[in-house]
């Protein structure tokens, strides 16, 4: 049985940057709060730990398939743009 090797957040950010060209400790910290980041383990109440296996899976999920031009990207791959309300009365209306 292979045991997981845990790394701290700063090292996890450095790993992502060196392997994939994106990511940082600050990004991982923000995603730990708002969601959408790689799976995290904790040592005690405040020490986040990551595994390279989980970091790799998360990073690969963020990378698109190869394309030859921007027009090849599917429309559903891009987040929809919602227009801002024209006045504050529209905010909260459904």
C-alpha positions, 0 to 999 in steps of 0.5 A: 500500500502506498501512503500519501505524501502531504505538502503544505500550502506554500509548497503546493502552490510552488508545485502547481506553478512549476508543473502547470504554469498556474496556481499559487499559495494565495489562490489555494487559500482563496479556493479553500474558502470559496470552493472550487480548489483541490481536495484538502486534508487538515493536520489539526484545526488550521494546517491545510495539507495537499497531495500531489495526486489531488493537485494534479487531478485538480490542475488537469481538470482546469486545462482545456483540450487542445485547439488550433484557434480560439474559435474552436473553443465551445461556447459552453466552455466559457462562463456566461456573461450576465449583464449588470442591472441598469438600475438598483430597482432590478437588483434582487428581482427574479 
